[in-house]
Amino acid sequence: MTNNFAKCGCDCINCPTYKDNLRTNDDRLRCSTGWKSYLNIKLSPEKLRACDGCSIPDSQRHIFYLNCKVRKCAMDNGFDNCAYCKGFPCDELQEMHSLQKIKDLSDFVSKKGIEISEQEYKVFIEPYTGLAHLEKIRQRLSENDIKNYKKYSMRKVFAAIKKNNHKNERLSIIYTLLTSICVEDSLSLARWLTLTTKRKKLMRILWTIGYHGTFNQAAGHIELDGHTFLTQKIISMHKELKKLFDDLVIHDINAEIVPLIEDGWLTPSGGLKKEGWVIRLSFGSSLLGSKTLLTFIEYISALKRKYGLNGFRFFNRGDLGVMIN
């Protein structure tokens, strides 16, 4: 490889699964054992696949990660790696994986609480300390070497609506809400991919709760049982769902997972079981609370009557035609 660093800064040719480093059964056993000991990656030796590295063109690669948004972004911009980007270091790059921000051996031991020899650190940890590698590259670049990234926008997906066609203030609030979730301008491709995925999940969550949930007018919230939610196959891990609920707070939407039993509603790995919990969702005062929440339910019910589950595509576009016409 002419450039041994991946777009995210990982040192490909020193990775234990790089094709030149994974030739024998002993190589495979050592990698499998090291990954399990230091990274909690449990792959048997025979399941390890020799990798061609991230920096060569797709046409020349046999093994690569199709869903790596950082690589896609750098390739889209023609950057050798992310150090050449004006937006360096972006959130997507910094949150690539658990070792991305590790600085050195002592930093790894301090943050992970795992003892490791210097030799083992160089083999199993150092190749993946992407930011440390990229920062060294960045220091060697001139101002002319650093380029801006292509800009993307989320706004084009939404239906247009004339304000004088709004029946009332609550419909206006709902339209603004649906067309602002995860919406930003001047995005890098990596950020656009992040928000596209997040918006898809958040919109599915709101649709599912509104479609299947029950409105408790006295309490001012919608409630949905865990079993029904999980059948939609949106997300099943507690921490990930809670993080998405945290993202709704900036829109003054309050969603929470409420356990109905003290134990037994989570799996040992943190997955949500089918029973023993519910979701409750309410709107804050800036959304006019339960009044707008009721209109929100009426909107989804109207889409449900007219289009069934296909109503989601209108919901996702902020198309309020079913309420206006």
C-alpha positions in Angstrom: 0.0 0.0 0.0 1.3 3.5 -0.9 -0.7 4.9 2.0 -1.0 2.5 5.0 -3.5 4.7 6.8 -7.3 4.2 6.4 -9.4 7.3 5.9 -10.2 7.3 9.6 -6.6 7.0 10.6 -6.3 3.3 11.4 -2.9 1.8 10.4 -4.0 -0.8 8.0 -0.7 -2.6 7.3 -0.1 -3.1 11.0 -3.6 -4.4 11.7 -3.4 -8.1 12.6 -6.1 -8.9 10.0 -4.3 -7.2 7.1 -3.7 -9.7 4.3 0.1 -9.8 4.9 -0.3 -10.4 8.6 -2.9 -13.1 8.5 -1.3 -16.0 6.6 -1.0 -18.9 9.0 -3.1 -20.6 11.6 -0.8 -19.2 14.2 -1.5 -15.7 12.9 -5.2 -16.3 13.1 -5.0 -17.8 16.6 -2.9 -14.9 17.9 -5.3 -12.3 16.4 -8.4 -14.1 17.8 -6.9 -14.4 21.3 -5.6 -10.8 21.3 -8.9 -9.3 20.2 -10.8 -11.3 22.8 -8.5 -10.3 25.6 -8.2 -6.6 24.9 -11.1 -5.6 22.7 -13.8 -8.1 23.7 -14.2 -9.1 20.1 -15.0 -12.8 20.0 -14.2 -14.3 16.6 -12.8 -17.8 16.3 -9.6 -18.0 14.2 -11.4 -19.6 11.2 -13.9 -16.7 11.0 -11.2 -14.0 10.6 -10.9 -12.7 7.1 -7.8 -11.2 5.6 -8.4 -7.6 4.7 -7.0 -5.6 1.7 -7.0 -2.3 3.6 -9.3 0.7 3.4 -7.3 3.0 1.1 -7.3 1.1 -2.2 -10.2 1.5 -4.6 -13.3 -0.6 -4.2 -12.6 -2.4 -7.5 -9.4 -3.8 -6.0 -10.7 -4.8 -2.6 -12.1 -8.2 -1.6 -12.9 -7.4 2.0 -14.2 -4.0 3.1 -16.8 -2.4 5.3 -19.6 -1.2 3.0 -21.3 0.8 5.8 -18.3 2.9 6.9 -19.6 6.5 6.5 -16.2 8.1 7.2 -14.6 6.2 4.4 -17.5 7.0 2.1 -17.2 10.7 3.0 -13.4 10.9 2.4 -13.8 9.0 -0.9 -16.5 11.4 -2.0 -14.2 14.3 -1.4 -11.1 12.7 -2.8 -9.2 13.0 0.4 -6.3 10.6 1.2 -7.6 10.6 4.7 -9.6 12.8 7.1 -6.5 14.9 8.1 -6.9 16.7 4.8 -10.5 17.9 5.6 -11.3 21.4 6.8 -13.9 19.8 9.1 -11.3 17.6 10.9 -12.0 16.2 13.5 -15.8 15.8 13.0 -18.0 13.9 15.4 -18.4 11.0 13.0 -14.6 10.5 12.9 -14.2 10.8 16.7 -16.9 8.3 17.5 -15.8 5.7 14.9 -15.0 3.1 17.5 -13.8 2.7 21.1 -10.1 3.0 20.4 -10.3 6.0 18.0 -9.4 8.6 20.6 -6.8 6.6 22.5 -3.5 8.5 22.6 -1.0 6.0 23.9 -0.5 2.9 26.1 -1.0 4.7 29.4 -4.2 6.3 28.1 -5.5 2.9 27.1 -4.8 1.4 30.5 -6.4 4.4 32.2 -9.5 4.5 30.2 -10.1 0.8 29.7 -8.7 -0.6 32.9 -6.9 -3.4 31.1 -3.3 -4.2 31.6 -1.3 -4.8 28.5 2.4 -5.1 27.5 4.0 -2.6 25.2 4.5 -5.3 22.6 0.8 -6.4 22.7 -0.3 -2.7 22.7 1.6 -2.1 19.4 -0.1 -5.2 17.8 -3.7 -5.0 19.1 -4.3 -1.4 20.0 -2.0 1.1 18.4 -3.1 0.3 14.8 -6.6 1.5 15.7 -5.7 4.8 17.4 -6.9 6.8 14.4 -7.0 10.3 15.8 -3.4 10.1 17.0 -2.2 9.1 13.5 -4.3 11.7 11.8 -3.1 14.5 14.1 0.5 13.7 13.2 -0.4 13.8 9.5 -2.3 17.1 10.0 0.8 18.7 11.5 2.8 18.0 8.4 0.2 19.5 6.0 0.3 23.0 4.6 -2.7 25.3 4.6 -3.1 24.6 0.9 -3.3 20.9 1.5 -6.5 21.3 3.7 -9.7 21.3 1.6 -13.3 21.9 2.4 -15.8 19.1 2.1 -18.8 18.8 -0.2 -22.0 20.1 1.3 -25.3 18.2 1.6 -28.7 19.2 2.9 -31.7 17.3 4.4 -34.3 19.8 3.5 -35.3 18.7 0.0 -37.3 15.6 1.3 -40.2 17.6 2.7 -43.7 18.4 1.4 -44.4 22.1 0.8 -47.3 23.7 2.6 -48.8 27.2 2.6 -49.2 28.7 6.0 -52.6 30.1 5.1 -53.8 26.6 4.6 -53.2 25.6 8.2 -56.4 24.9 10.0 -54.9 25.9 13.3 -51.8 26.6 15.2 -51.4 23.0 16.3 -51.1 21.7 12.7 -48.4 24.4 12.1 -46.5 23.1 15.1 -46.7 19.5 13.9 -45.5 20.5 10.4 -42.5 22.4 11.9 -41.7 19.5 14.1 -41.8 16.9 11.4 -39.6 19.0 9.1 -37.0 19.9 11.7 -36.0 16.6 13.2 -32.4 15.9 12.3 -32.5 18.6 9.7 -29.3 20.6 9.1 -27.6 22.3 6.1 -24.0 22.3 4.9 -23.4 18.7 6.0 -20.5 16.5 5.2 -21.5 13.2 3.6 -20.6 11.4 6.9 -22.8 13.7 8.9 -25.6 13.4 6.3 -25.5 9.6 6.6 -25.6 9.9 10.4 -28.6 12.1 10.4 -30.4 10.2 7.7 -30.1 7.0 9.7 -31.1 8.8 13.0 -34.0 10.6 11.4 -35.3 7.3 9.9 -35.3 5.7 13.4 -36.8 8.8 15.2 -39.6 9.2 12.6 -40.4 5.4 12.8 -40.5 5.7 16.6 -42.9 8.6 16.5 -45.1 7.0 13.9 -45.2 3.7 15.8 -46.1 5.3 19.1 -48.8 7.4 17.4 -50.1 4.6 15.3 -50.3 1.8 17.9 -50.2 3.7 21.2 -53.1 4.8 23.5 -53.7 8.4 24.4 -54.2 9.0 28.2 -55.9 12.4 28.2 -55.8 12.7 32.0 -52.0 12.1 32.1 -51.3 13.9 28.8 -49.2 11.2 27.2 -49.4 8.3 24.7 -48.5 4.9 26.1 -47.3 1.9 24.1 -46.5 -1.5 25.4 -43.0 -2.9 24.8 -44.2 -6.0 22.9 -45.9 -4.0 20.2 -43.0 -1.6 19.9 -40.5 -4.5 19.4 -42.6 -6.1 16.7 -41.8 -3.0 14.6 -38.1 -4.0 14.6 -36.9 -0.4 14.9 -34.5 -0.9 17.8 -34.2 -3.4 20.7 -31.3 -2.2 22.8 -32.2 -0.1 25.9 -29.2 2.3 25.7 -29.6 3.0 22.0 -33.4 3.7 22.4 -32.8 5.9 25.4 -30.2 7.9 23.5 -32.7 8.4 20.7 -35.2 9.6 23.2 -32.6 12.1 24.5 -32.4 13.5 20.9 -36.1 14.2 21.0 -35.7 16.5 24.0 -34.4 19.3 21.9 -37.7 19.3 20.1 -39.6 19.4 23.5 -40.7 15.8 23.1 -40.5 13.8 26.2 -40.2 10.0 25.7 -39.3 7.6 28.4 -39.0 3.8 29.0 -41.0 2.9 32.1 -40.4 -0.5 33.7 -43.5 -2.2 35.0 -41.5 -4.7 37.0 -38.3 -4.3 39.1 -36.3 -7.0 37.3 -36.6 -9.1 34.2 -37.4 -6.5 31.6 -33.9 -6.4 30.2 -31.6 -9.1 28.9 -28.1 -9.6 30.4 -26.7 -7.7 27.4 -29.1 -4.7 27.8 -31.7 -5.8 25.2 -35.3 -5.0 25.8 -37.5 -8.0 26.5 -41.1 -8.2 25.1 -42.8 -7.8 28.5 -42.4 -5.7 31.6 -42.1 -2.1 30.2 -43.9 0.6 28.3 -43.1 3.8 26.4 -44.7 7.0 27.4 -44.5 10.1 25.2 -45.7 13.6 25.8 -45.3 17.1 24.2 -43.8 20.0 26.1 -45.2 23.5 26.6 -43.6 24.9 23.5 -45.6 22.4 21.5 -48.8 23.3 23.4 -48.6 20.1 25.3 -51.5 17.6 25.2 -53.6 19.7 22.8 -51.0 19.3 20.0 -50.4 15.7 21.0 -54.1 15.0 20.5 -53.9 16.7 17.1 -50.8 14.6 16.3 -52.7 11.4 17.1 -55.7 12.6 14.9 -53.2 13.2 12.0 -51.7 9.7 12.3 -55.2 8.2 12.6 -56.3 10.0 9.4 -53.3 8.7 7.6 -54.0 5.2 9.0 -57.6 5.3 7.8 -56.7 6.5 4.3 -53.4 4.7 3.6 -52.8 2.1 6.4 -49.1 1.5 7.0 -48.3 3.3 3.7 -49.3 6.5 5.5 -45.7 6.6 7.0 -44.3 8.0 3.7 -46.7 11.0 4.0 -45.8 11.4 7.7 -42.1 11.2 6.9 -42.4 14.1 4.4 -44.5 16.3 6.7 -47.4 16.0 4.3 -50.5 17.3 6.1 -52.8 17.1 3.1 -55.0 14.6 4.8 -55.8 17.1 7.5 -56.1 20.2 5.3 -58.1 19.0 2.3 
